[in-house]
Amino acid sequence: MQLFNFKKKGIIPTRVKIPKAQPLLRASSNNILTLFVLATLGLQGLLFLQTTFNTIWIAKLARRPAPTLVELLDGRSIQVGAVASEERSALAIQNFVSQIATLLFSTTGTLESDSRSPKNSRQPKLDPGVALQGRVFRGNNKVTTAAWSASFALSEEFRSTFLSELADITPPGVFRGTNQTVLVINYLSEPEPIETGKWKLKMIANLYTFQQGERLGQAMPINKTIYLKAVYMIPQALAETATEIQRVIYKARAAGLEIYRFGDLSPSPQPSPKKQ
């Protein structure tokens, strides 16, 4: 094919051959591209269906009421309610304070029988007490085993000070089986919020001390303002190989609450007599 036809003298025309047009993609390449497009469309369709299914399922869960009944590991069923991590109900706080205060101040003189031991060996044993070691412990430096176990529900900076004072008012006869003490709570107020995750409540109680064979007992007032706060709850249960101390600490901390101060409850002012 001749592109240019030069008729001038001395110029020799040049013929240029243009190659024929080649197909951009071969037939095999066209098939691969088609399969890739179809696979992409199919995958997008599956993702769309999955997203639609998840949206419908989440909408159903949002409309479903929260479960209020759960089963514990021991087979018991209890009612529950959803609360924030630093929130505790008033009833839970009162039950915790009542239980810990009773364990700290009441003494039977005997050890609690182990439910895992054989029934024929579950005889009451005399409580030897737990000796407190350290410079802050002077004089009577023994507390009951139950009080030592419950003391892990106290904050670490308050625990040593409280145990030292508790040892001073614990009768030595408790560890010989000749004395018993019983805390009788007469009044426990509603928890008063201090800040987020902290409360205080008032306790009016009497600590009765009984000697062996005595029925009347001697009463000592225990009137306190109790300060406590929410703490991290242990999420998983203990393993079967857990030590006895691990079980004691786990039981004391399971409520997710911690007492960090016992303040003396100031008496209410008496009204002045009216002048005649």
URVENWO-V557048 format. One record per pair of residues at least 24 apart in sequence whose ideal C-beta (glycine too) atoms are under 6 Angstrom apart, sorted by the first residue. I is the first residue (numbers start at 1). J is the second residue. If there is no record, write none. Layout:
i->{I I}
j->{J J}
//
This chain:
i->{86 86 86 88 90 90 93 93 94 96 96 97 100 100 102 103 103 104 104 105 105 106 106 106 107 107 107 108 109 109 109 126 129 132 136 136 137 140 140 141 142 143 143 149 152 152 153 154 155 155 158 178 179 180 181 181 182 183 197 197 198 199 200 200 201 202 223 224 224 225 225 227 227 228 228 229 230 231 231}
j->{196 197 230 230 190 191 191 199 188 255 257 226 150 153 183 146 150 147 150 183 207 181 182 183 144 174 181 180 174 177 180 177 175 163 160 164 164 167 168 167 167 167 170 248 249 252 252 259 258 260 260 212 211 210 207 209 208 207 229 230 229 228 225 227 226 265 265 262 265 263 265 260 261 257 259 258 256 256 258}
//
